[in-house]
Amino acid sequence: MIIAILPNEDKFDSITISKEIIKFLESHKVKVLSEKSKAALLNIEAISEKNIQNIEYFISLGGDGTILKNIHEYSYLNKPFLGINLGSLGFMTDIPLNDIYISLQDLLNKNFTIENRIMLEVKSNSKLIAANDIVFHRRENPSLIDLSVYLNGKYLNECTMYITLEPCVMCAGAIAWAQLGKLIYGAPDTKRGFNLLKENKILHPKTEVISGILDKECADLIKTFFQKKR
């Protein structure tokens, strides 16, 4: 078995922890690789064109940002990632330090389930692949960004969007461009909601809208959130 370990060097003790993990894996007859700059620090073989296709699993040490970066780099291999959290909070890197060796043993015993993530592809001047989310930034350009969103080559006409608060006019415009199949939201937005438009024809004609689902609970949730921020 070959496993690649990818520590975030900016995280405290990531190299030390990685060395302990390597020691554990090698004691179980596992060959461990890493990226060239990190392999030198860890005293192991570097990932190369000759061995990269033989990697069975990736271990990412850091936070969610670290594992997203690593997934972006190696997504074309379509291999599972194990995320070890070295920060305060992790959603994708949900294995705490205390559970490292239990989780590694489960990995070696194949006692695990794989959580599949949706991958996003963006085409601009080049093609980009990402997991979880993509951020578009205008930089110095003050004009609005014009986007077309597709799911597997189609508009989002088979998708349902669930929102706590009624979308504003700008968000409703993006929903219209995506030709969303169904929009479900809880509380109305009496100040900025898209329903304030007199004719209210901003959404795509085929978009089904369901509103008022747990509206009181949704409104209370939003009020409580912003009260804590003030």
KEKE-3310 file (N, C-alpha, C; in steps of 0.2 Angstrom, whole numbers, plus 5000, padded with zeros to 4 digits):
npx = (5004:5002:5003:5000:5006:5001:5006:5002:5013:5013:5005:5006:5017:5015:5024:5031:5021:5017:5029:5028:5016:5021:5030:5022:5014:5024:5028:5018:5020:5018:5021:5026:5023:5027:5025:5038:5046:5041:5044:5058:5060:5053:5060:5057:5052:5049:5034:5031:5031:5032:5028:5015:5003:5001:4997:4986:4979:4977:4983:4979:4985:4980:4969:4952:4955:4967:4965:4956:4964:4973:4965:4961:4973:4976:4965:4962:4967:4957:4956:4954:4953:4960:4956:4965:4963:4971:4968:4956:4943:4935:4927:4928:4940:4939:4945:4951:4966:4968:4962:4969:4977:4968:4960:4969:4972:4959:4959:4969:4963:4953:4941:4930:4920:4917:4915:4907:4911:4904:4912:4917:4918:4925:4926:4936:4948:4955:4953:4946:4946:4938:4934:4919:4918:4918:4925:4921:4929:4929:4940:4949:4939:4924:4912:4897:4897:4894:4887:4886:4878:4879:4873:4881:4882:4870:4856:4851:4838:4833:4836:4834:4833:4836:4832:4835:4830:4820:4826:4836:4834:4845:4850:4840:4840:4851:4847:4837:4844:4851:4840:4833:4825:4816:4812:4814:4809:4810:4807:4800:4808:4805:4810:4820:4817:4814:4801:4796:4796:4785:4779:4785:4792:4804:4810:4813:4801:4797:4801:4797:4790:4790:4785:4786:4789:4791:4792:4792:4801:4813:4814:4817:4829:4837:4836:4842:4855:4860:4859:4869:4880:4880)
npy = (4994:5011:5027:5045:5059:5075:5088:5104:5115:5127:5125:5122:5111:5102:5095:5087:5079:5073:5065:5056:5049:5044:5035:5026:5021:5015:5005:4996:4991:5000:5011:5028:5043:5060:5078:5086:5096:5094:5081:5081:5086:5077:5066:5056:5047:5057:5062:5058:5057:5044:5037:5042:5037:5026:5029:5026:5032:5049:5058:5072:5086:5098:5112:5115:5123:5118:5105:5107:5114:5103:5094:5101:5101:5087:5081:5075:5062:5055:5049:5044:5055:5058:5068:5076:5086:5100:5112:5124:5121:5110:5105:5097:5091:5082:5074:5073:5076:5067:5055:5051:5038:5028:5031:5029:5016:5010:5014:5006:4994:4995:4999:5009:5022:5030:5047:5055:5070:5084:5090:5105:5113:5126:5137:5149:5159:5149:5131:5127:5116:5112:5109:5109:5124:5139:5155:5170:5185:5203:5211:5225:5229:5237:5233:5223:5205:5193:5177:5160:5146:5129:5112:5097:5100:5106:5118:5123:5117:5105:5106:5110:5124:5128:5141:5151:5164:5175:5178:5192:5205:5205:5192:5184:5187:5180:5167:5166:5167:5154:5146:5139:5125:5123:5134:5136:5144:5152:5164:5179:5193:5209:5221:5220:5209:5200:5199:5212:5219:5226:5219:5207:5197:5192:5180:5164:5158:5145:5141:5135:5141:5140:5147:5153:5142:5136:5150:5159:5153:5153:5167:5171:5165:5172:5185:5182:5179:5191:5199:5194:5198:5211)
npz = (5000:4996:5003:5002:5011:5016:5024:5031:5032:5039:5050:5067:5074:5063:5055:5064:5069:5057:5055:5065:5061:5049:5054:5061:5050:5042:5050:5048:5036:5025:5012:5012:5004:4999:4994:4985:4992:5005:5007:5009:5021:5029:5027:5017:5002:4987:4979:4962:4944:4941:4952:4956:4952:4959:4971:4985:4995:5001:5015:5023:5033:5043:5041:5034:5023:5020:5015:5005:4996:4993:4988:4976:4970:4967:4962:4950:4951:4958:4971:4988:5002:5018:5031:5044:5058:5062:5067:5075:5071:5060:5046:5035:5038:5049:5059:5075:5084:5094:5089:5079:5077:5079:5068:5058:5059:5056:5043:5037:5039:5031:5036:5034:5027:5012:5009:4996:4987:4979:4964:4957:4941:4932:4919:4912:4907:4908:4913:4928:4942:4957:4974:4985:4985:4975:4973:4966:4960:4957:4957:4952:4943:4941:4936:4935:4937:4925:4925:4920:4926:4927:4929:4927:4913:4911:4914:4931:4932:4938:4951:4968:4979:4996:5007:5021:5022:5012:4995:4990:4977:4968:4971:4967:4953:4950:4952:4943:4931:4932:4930:4940:4947:4958:4972:4989:5003:5020:5030:5025:5017:5021:5018:5008:4999:4984:4981:4983:4971:4959:4948:4949:4941:4940:4942:4934:4923:4924:4937:4952:4967:4984:4999:5016:5025:5040:5045:5056:5064:5056:5055:5068:5070:5061:5067:5080:5076:5071:5081:5090:5083:5084)
capx = (5000:5006:4999:5004:5005:5002:5005:5002:5019:5012:5002:5011:5019:5013:5030:5032:5015:5018:5034:5025:5011:5025:5033:5016:5012:5029:5028:5013:5022:5015:5026:5023:5026:5025:5028:5046:5048:5040:5048:5065:5059:5051:5065:5054:5052:5044:5029:5034:5027:5033:5024:5009:4997:5001:4995:4979:4975:4980:4982:4980:4985:4979:4962:4948:4958:4973:4962:4953:4970:4976:4960:4962:4980:4976:4958:4962:4968:4951:4958:4951:4957:4959:4958:4967:4962:4976:4966:4951:4937:4936:4921:4930:4945:4936:4948:4955:4973:4967:4959:4973:4979:4962:4958:4974:4971:4953:4961:4973:4959:4947:4935:4928:4915:4919:4910:4908:4910:4903:4917:4915:4922:4924:4929:4936:4953:4958:4948:4948:4943:4938:4929:4916:4915:4922:4924:4922:4931:4929:4946:4948:4933:4918:4906:4894:4899:4889:4889:4881:4879:4876:4875:4882:4881:4863:4854:4849:4831:4831:4838:4830:4837:4833:4835:4831:4827:4818:4832:4835:4833:4851:4851:4834:4842:4856:4843:4834:4849:4852:4834:4832:4819:4812:4815:4810:4812:4806:4805:4800:4812:4800:4814:4825:4815:4812:4794:4794:4795:4778:4777:4788:4793:4811:4812:4812:4794:4796:4804:4792:4792:4787:4788:4783:4791:4794:4794:4793:4808:4818:4815:4820:4836:4841:4837:4847:4862:4863:4860:4875:4885:4880)
capy = (5000:5018:5033:5051:5063:5082:5092:5111:5117:5133:5123:5121:5103:5097:5090:5082:5074:5069:5060:5050:5045:5040:5029:5021:5018:5011:4999:4992:4989:5005:5016:5034:5048:5067:5082:5086:5101:5091:5074:5082:5087:5071:5060:5050:5048:5062:5060:5059:5054:5037:5033:5045:5033:5020:5031:5024:5037:5055:5061:5080:5088:5106:5113:5114:5126:5114:5099:5110:5115:5097:5091:5104:5099:5080:5078:5071:5055:5052:5045:5046:5060:5058:5075:5077:5093:5103:5119:5124:5119:5107:5101:5091:5088:5081:5069:5077:5073:5061:5050:5049:5032:5024:5032:5026:5008:5009:5015:5001:4988:4997:5000:5016:5024:5036:5053:5058:5077:5087:5094:5110:5115:5133:5138:5156:5159:5142:5127:5126:5111:5114:5105:5113:5131:5144:5162:5175:5192:5207:5214:5232:5230:5239:5231:5217:5199:5189:5170:5155:5140:5122:5106:5092:5103:5108:5123:5120:5116:5099:5107:5113:5128:5129:5147:5154:5171:5177:5181:5199:5206:5203:5185:5182:5188:5175:5161:5166:5165:5147:5143:5135:5121:5125:5138:5135:5149:5152:5170:5185:5199:5214:5227:5219:5203:5200:5200:5219:5221:5226:5214:5201:5193:5191:5173:5160:5156:5138:5140:5134:5144:5138:5151:5153:5136:5138:5157:5162:5150:5156:5174:5171:5162:5177:5190:5180:5179:5197:5202:5192:5201:5219)
capz = (5000:4996:5005:5002:5017:5014:5030:5031:5036:5043:5056:5073:5075:5058:5053:5070:5069:5051:5056:5069:5057:5045:5058:5062:5044:5040:5054:5045:5029:5021:5009:5012:5000:5000:4989:4985:4997:5012:5008:5011:5029:5032:5025:5013:4995:4985:4974:4956:4939:4942:4958:4958:4950:4963:4978:4986:4999:5003:5021:5023:5040:5043:5041:5028:5018:5017:5012:4999:4992:4991:4983:4970:4967:4965:4961:4944:4953:4960:4977:4994:5006:5025:5034:5051:5059:5066:5069:5080:5069:5054:5043:5030:5041:5056:5063:5080:5086:5099:5086:5073:5076:5078:5061:5053:5059:5052:5036:5035:5039:5026:5040:5033:5022:5008:5008:4990:4987:4972:4961:4952:4935:4930:4913:4910:4902:4908:4916:4935:4946:4964:4978:4990:4983:4971:4974:4960:4963:4952:4958:4951:4938:4945:4933:4938:4934:4922:4926:4918:4930:4924:4932:4922:4907:4910:4919:4937:4932:4942:4958:4973:4984:5002:5010:5027:5021:5005:4992:4987:4970:4965:4971:4963:4947:4948:4952:4936:4926:4933:4928:4945:4946:4964:4977:4995:5008:5026:5032:5020:5018:5019:5016:5002:4996:4977:4980:4983:4964:4958:4943:4952:4936:4940:4942:4928:4923:4927:4944:4957:4973:4990:5004:5023:5028:5047:5044:5062:5067:5052:5057:5075:5069:5058:5072:5085:5073:5070:5088:5093:5079:5086)
cpx = (5004:5001:5004:5002:5006:5001:5005:5008:5018:5008:5007:5011:5017:5018:5031:5027:5015:5023:5032:5020:5015:5028:5028:5015:5018:5030:5023:5014:5019:5021:5022:5027:5024:5028:5035:5048:5047:5043:5055:5065:5057:5055:5062:5054:5047:5040:5032:5029:5027:5029:5017:5003:4996:4998:4988:4975:4980:4978:4984:4980:4985:4972:4958:4951:4964:4970:4959:4959:4973:4971:4961:4968:4979:4969:4958:4964:4962:4952:4955:4956:4955:4961:4959:4967:4968:4974:4961:4945:4938:4929:4923:4936:4943:4939:4953:4962:4972:4965:4963:4975:4974:4960:4962:4973:4964:4954:4964:4968:4953:4941:4932:4923:4918:4914:4911:4907:4909:4909:4914:4920:4920:4929:4930:4942:4956:4952:4951:4944:4943:4932:4926:4913:4920:4921:4926:4924:4932:4936:4945:4942:4927:4911:4903:4897:4894:4891:4884:4883:4875:4878:4875:4880:4874:4862:4852:4841:4829:4834:4833:4834:4833:4836:4831:4827:4826:4824:4830:4835:4839:4852:4846:4836:4847:4852:4839:4838:4851:4846:4833:4825:4814:4816:4811:4813:4807:4803:4805:4805:4808:4804:4818:4822:4813:4805:4791:4794:4788:4776:4779:4789:4801:4814:4810:4804:4792:4798:4798:4794:4787:4789:4784:4784:4794:4796:4796:4800:4814:4819:4818:4827:4840:4842:4842:4854:4864:4863:4866:4881:4886:4884)
cpy = (5006:5023:5039:5055:5070:5086:5100:5113:5123:5131:5120:5113:5099:5093:5085:5077:5070:5063:5054:5046:5041:5034:5024:5017:5013:5004:4994:4991:4994:5010:5023:5039:5055:5071:5084:5090:5098:5084:5075:5083:5081:5065:5054:5052:5053:5059:5062:5056:5047:5033:5036:5041:5027:5022:5029:5029:5043:5056:5068:5082:5096:5107:5112:5117:5122:5108:5101:5111:5108:5093:5094:5102:5092:5077:5074:5064:5051:5047:5048:5051:5059:5064:5074:5084:5095:5110:5118:5121:5116:5104:5095:5088:5087:5076:5073:5073:5067:5055:5048:5042:5027:5025:5029:5018:5006:5010:5009:4994:4989:4997:5007:5017:5030:5041:5056:5066:5079:5091:5099:5112:5122:5134:5146:5156:5152:5138:5126:5121:5113:5110:5110:5120:5134:5151:5166:5182:5197:5211:5222:5234:5231:5236:5224:5211:5195:5182:5166:5149:5134:5117:5100:5094:5106:5114:5119:5119:5110:5100:5111:5117:5129:5135:5149:5160:5172:5180:5188:5199:5203:5195:5181:5182:5182:5168:5161:5164:5157:5143:5137:5131:5123:5129:5138:5140:5149:5159:5175:5190:5205:5221:5226:5213:5205:5201:5207:5222:5221:5220:5207:5195:5191:5184:5169:5158:5149:5136:5140:5137:5142:5143:5150:5146:5138:5145:5160:5159:5153:5164:5175:5169:5168:5183:5188:5181:5186:5201:5200:5196:5209:5220)
cpz = (5000:4998:5005:5008:5015:5020:5028:5035:5041:5050:5061:5073:5069:5055:5058:5070:5063:5052:5060:5065:5052:5048:5059:5056:5041:5044:5052:5038:5024:5018:5009:5008:5002:4995:4990:4991:5004:5013:5011:5019:5032:5031:5022:5006:4992:4980:4967:4950:4939:4947:4959:4957:4955:4970:4979:4990:5000:5011:5022:5031:5039:5044:5035:5022:5015:5013:5005:4994:4989:4986:4976:4966:4964:4963:4955:4945:4955:4966:4983:4998:5014:5028:5042:5053:5064:5069:5074:5078:5062:5052:5039:5034:5049:5060:5068:5081:5090:5095:5080:5072:5076:5071:5056:5053:5055:5045:5033:5035:5034:5030:5040:5028:5018:5007:5001:4990:4979:4970:4956:4947:4933:4924:4912:4905:4902:4912:4923:4938:4953:4968:4983:4987:4979:4972:4968:4963:4957:4952:4956:4946:4942:4942:4936:4934:4931:4922:4923:4922:4927:4929:4927:4915:4906:4915:4925:4938:4936:4949:4962:4978:4990:5005:5016:5026:5013:5001:4990:4980:4966:4965:4967:4955:4945:4948:4945:4931:4926:4931:4934:4945:4952:4969:4983:5000:5014:5027:5026:5022:5016:5017:5009:4998:4989:4976:4981:4976:4962:4954:4946:4947:4935:4939:4935:4928:4925:4934:4949:4964:4979:4996:5011:5027:5035:5047:5050:5065:5063:5054:5063:5074:5066:5063:5077:5082:5073:5077:5091:5089:5081:5092)
residu = (MET:ILE:ILE:ALA:ILE:LEU:PRO:ASN:GLU:ASP:LYS:PHE:ASP:SER:ILE:THR:ILE:SER:LYS:GLU:ILE:ILE:LYS:PHE:LEU:GLU:SER:HIS:LYS:VAL:LYS:VAL:LEU:SER:GLU:LYS:SER:LYS:ALA:ALA:LEU:LEU:ASN:ILE:GLU:ALA:ILE:SER:GLU:LYS:ASN:ILE:GLN:ASN:ILE:GLU:TYR:PHE:ILE:SER:LEU:GLY:GLY:ASP:GLY:THR:ILE:LEU:LYS:ASN:ILE:HIS:GLU:TYR:SER:TYR:LEU:ASN:LYS:PRO:PHE:LEU:GLY:ILE:ASN:LEU:GLY:SER:LEU:GLY:PHE:MET:THR:ASP:ILE:PRO:LEU:ASN:ASP:ILE:TYR:ILE:SER:LEU:GLN:ASP:LEU:LEU:ASN:LYS:ASN:PHE:THR:ILE:GLU:ASN:ARG:ILE:MET:LEU:GLU:VAL:LYS:SER:ASN:SER:LYS:LEU:ILE:ALA:ALA:ASN:ASP:ILE:VAL:PHE:HIS:ARG:ARG:GLU:ASN:PRO:SER:LEU:ILE:ASP:LEU:SER:VAL:TYR:LEU:ASN:GLY:LYS:TYR:LEU:ASN:GLU:CYS:THR:MET:TYR:ILE:THR:LEU:GLU:PRO:CYS:VAL:MET:CYS:ALA:GLY:ALA:ILE:ALA:TRP:ALA:GLN:LEU:GLY:LYS:LEU:ILE:TYR:GLY:ALA:PRO:ASP:THR:LYS:ARG:GLY:PHE:ASN:LEU:LEU:LYS:GLU:ASN:LYS:ILE:LEU:HIS:PRO:LYS:THR:GLU:VAL:ILE:SER:GLY:ILE:LEU:ASP:LYS:GLU:CYS:ALA:ASP:LEU:ILE:LYS:THR:PHE:PHE:GLN:LYS:LYS:ARG)
# end
